[in-house]
C-alpha cells in the first residue's frame, strides 16, 4: 500500500509556512508482533502541533526530517496484537500520513459514532479538555462569571457552553465581530469581546463589571494579563494553552504583576494536560453525549479535505481562520 507522508523539513524560527513541509511517498510498513497497521481517517489539528516544533513539552519534540506528529482517528487494517481486530477504530498519534504502524499499547479504542468527526471534537480531545479543565480545575458555581479566551476555537466553544449548563454567566474572547456574534447568537454566550477591536482590558472590564471568577486561558500573553487584573478573590485560572507564544518569536515579557495578584486575591492558577484525567473519560463522554442529545451543546466542525492540505490547514488555524474544531479528512 502506498503511503503518503507529510515531513517537517525544518523547525521554524519565525512563523510557520508551507516551506517547512514536504510530501513524501513510500510503502506502508507491515506490523510486527504486538503492532497494528492503521489507515488514517481524520487528523486532528491543534495549536499544540506548533508548540511541539519548539522542543519537548508533555511529549517529545517533532524533529526536522520526521513525519509531522498529530493525533488521528484511524481504522485497524492488519493486527498482530490480540486486543485489536481489523475494523476497530482507534485514536492514536499516527502522524500526518495515510497509514501508520504502531505498537498496540499506543492505541486507544474508540466507539463507532456517526458522524465520525465527533470523535475528534466533542467526544475527543477538544470536548474532554473543556470538560475536565473547566469542571475539575475551574470548579464553576451557579451565578459566577466564566471567561474563556480563543472562545470560538475547538476547546473554547465547548468551555463556554458547559459554563452555561452549570448556571454561570459566560463571556468569550475571540477575534472579529463575526466570531463574537456567533458565540452570543448561536452558542448562547452572555457576551463576547473582540480582542481585535481595541483595548482588551477596557472592553473586558465593561463586560465583567462584577469581576471574573473563572478564567479559562487558551492564549496567555496580553489577554492573560488583562484577565488577571479583573479576577475576583479566590478566583480560578485554568491554564490550557498559550497560543500567543506558539507561532513566531517569543513575547518580550510575560504577564506583569502575577505574583502579587495571586497572593492578594488568593488565586488558584493551574495548568493541566487532558490525559491527566483519562481514568474518568467514559464518565465525561457519557455526560457530553447527554448534553448533545438534549441540545445543550452545539457542535461546530471545520473539516478540510485531503492529506496534502494539512500544512495549509494548520497554518490557517494558527491565524485564527477556523470556527470550532478543525481537522483533516484523509480517507472515508
N, C-alpha and C positions, 0 to 999 in steps of 0.2 A: 504494500500500500504506500502510495506517495504521501509524503508528509511535508507540508509547508510549515516553515517556522519564521517567526519574526525575531531577528537578532538585534540586541543592543550593541551598536557599533562602538560607541564611546560614551562614557558618563558625561552628561552636560555640565559645563562650568557656568553657564548662564541659563537662559530659558530653553526648555525642551523644544526641539524642532524635528521635522521629518528626516533631516540629515543624520540624526542619531540612531536610525533604524535601517535595516535592510531585510529583504525577504530571501530566505534560503530554502532549498528543496532537497529532500533526501528520502530515505525509506524509513517507515515506522519500524521500531525495534521489537522483535519478538520477546515476550516476557519470559523471565527465568523463574525458577521455583520461588514461590512467595510473592510474585509480581503479577500485575494486571495490565493489559493493554486497553487503553481508553480512547474512545472517539469523543472529541470535544464538541459540545453543542453551543454553550453560551459562556463567554468570557466576561467576568466582572471587571469593570473599570472603576478605579477608586483613586482619590488624590494620593493615598498612601503609596501607590505604584511609583509616583515620582520621588517620594521620600526614600524608597529603597535604593535609589540610584546614588544617594549621598553617602551611604555607608550602612553598617549594621544597625538595625533597630531592634524590634522584637523578633526579627528574623535576619538571616544573613543578607548582605548587600548583593545587589544584582551586578555581576561583573561584566565588563566590556567583553564582547565576543561570545556571550552566552545567550540562550533563549530568554527573552524577556519574561520575567515571572508574573504570575497572575492566577487568581482563583477562578475556577470554572465549574459548571455543571457538565458532567461527561457521562458517557454510557460505556459499560464494560463490553468489549469486543471478544477478548480472549482472557481467560483467567487460569492462573496456576496457583491460586490461593483458595483454600476450602470455603472461606466465608463469602466469596463473590462468584456470581454466575453471569454469563452473557445476558445482556439486557438490563442488569442492575444499573440504577442511576446513582452517581456519587458526586460529592463536592470535593475538589482536590486542587492543589496548586499545580496545575498542569503546565502552566506557562502558555505563551501565545503560540499555539500550533494546532494542527489538525488532529494529531494523535499524540498520546503520552504513555510511556511505560513507567509505572511507578510501583513501589513496594505497597503491598496491601495495607500495611499499618499506617500509611499516609492518607488513606481514603476514609471518607465519612459517607455512609449510605444515606440517601435522601428518598422520600416517597415520590411516587409519580403523581404530580399535581398539575392540573391544567388551569391556566397556561403555565408552562414550564418556567417562564420568566419570573414568576412569583418566588421561585426557589432562590433567586439571587436578590430579590427586592424585599418584600415584606416578610417572607419567611426565611430569608437568608441573612447574610452579614449585616445588611443595612437595617432591616427591621429589628434584628436582635441587638445590634449596637444601640439603637434608640431605646429599646425596651429596658435593657439592663443598665445602661448608663443613666437614664433618667430615673428609673424606679429604685435601683439599688444604691446609687450614689446621690442623685438629686433629691430623692425622697419627697416629691411634691405633695403638699397638703391642699385640700379644698380651699379656695379663696386666695391662694398665694399667686404671685406673679412669676411666670417662667419666661425666660428669654432664650432664644436659640439663634445662633449665627449660621450662615450658609443654610438658611431655613428652607430654601427651595430645592436643596440637594437631596440626595438619596436618604441620608440619615436625618437631616434636619426636618424634612417634611413629615416624617413619622414621629419625631420628638414632639413637635407642636400638636399633632393630633392626639397623641397619648396624653399630653398635658391637659388638653380639653376634656378628654374622657375622665381624668382624675379631678375635674372640677376647678381647674386653675384658669387664671387669665393668662393668655399666651400672646407674646409679641415676637414676631420673626424679623430677622435682619437679613436682607437679600440685596442683590444688585439689579436695579432697574425697576421702573414703575410697573411693567408687565408682570414680573415675578411677584411683586408686592401685592398687586391686585389679585393675582391667582391665590396667594396664601389666604387672603381675607375672604374673598368671594367664593372660592371653591373648597378650600380646606377648612375654613371656619376659624382661622386665627382671629383674635380680637383686634390686632393692629399689626402693621408691618412698617419697618424703617428701611428706606433705600439708602444704603451707605454711599452710593454714588452721587447723591443729590446735595451734598453739603456736609456740614459738621455732624458727624455721627453722635457725638456726645450731646449736643444741643437737641437734636431731633429725638434721640433716645430718652433724654431726660423729660421731654414733654410727653412722651408716650408712656412713661412709667413714673408718674408723679408720686406714687407710694413706694417707690424703690423696687429692687429686684430681690426675690427670694431664692430663685434657682437660675443659674446661667449655664446653659449647655454650650460649651465652646468648641467650635469646629475650625476656627481660623487663627486664634492667637493675635499677636500684634496690636495695632491701634484699637481694634474693636474690643479685645480683651481688656485693654487699659480703660476704655470708656465704661465698660460694664462694671469693672472693679470699683470705680468711684461711686457707683449707684447701688451697690449691694446693701441690703439690709443686714442688721445684726443677726448673726448666726445663719447667714446665707450659705448656700452650697454652690460650688463651681465644679462642673463636670468637664474635665479636660479630655476631649475626644480626639482632637486633631489640631494642626497648626498650618492650615493651607497657605496662609500668607507667607510662610517661610520655606515652602517646598520648592517653588519654581523660580530660579534666578538667584541672585546674590542674597545672602542672609541679611536680615534687617540690622541696621546700625545699632539698635538698642532694643531691649525688651520693654515690657510694660514698666512704668515708673511707679514707685511708691508701694510696691507689692507687700513687702514685709510689714510695714506699718499698718496698712489697711487690714491685712489678715489678722493681726494681733488686736487692734482696736475694735474691729467688728466681729471678732471671733469666728472667722470664716473657715469653712471646710473647702479645700481645693485639692481635688484628687483626680489623677489620671487612671486609665484602665485600658485593657485590651479585651475585646468581646469574648475571646476564648477563655478568659478567667472564669466565666460563668456557664460554660458549656455543659456542666453537670445538670443544669436546670433548663437546658434548651427545649426539651419536649414540653415542659410546662409553659414556657414562654410562647412557643409556636401555637399551642392549643388556645392560649388566650388571644393571641394575634388573629388566629382564624375566626374566633368568635366575634371579635370586633369588626373584622372584614365582612363577615356574613350579616351582621346587624347594620352595616352601613356606617359605623362609627369611624372607620378608617377607609380613606380613599387612596387608590394606588395609581401613581404616575410612573410610567416606564419609558425610557428613551433607548430604543433598540436600533443599533447600527448594523447594517448587513455587510458581512464579508470580512474574513480574517485580514485581508490586505488593507482594510480601513481602520484597523486597531490603533496604529500610531496616531493618525489624524484625530481619531475619536478621543484618545487620552489628552492630546494637546488641547482640543476643544473643551474638554471637561475642566481642565486647569484654568481655562479662560472664562469659565462660567457659562458655556453655551447651553448646558443641559438643564432640564427641569425634571426632578425625580431621578430615579436610578438609571444610570447609563450602563449599557452592556453591548457586547458584540455577538451577533449570531454567526457562528461558524458553520453549523450544519443543522439540518432539521431533525 
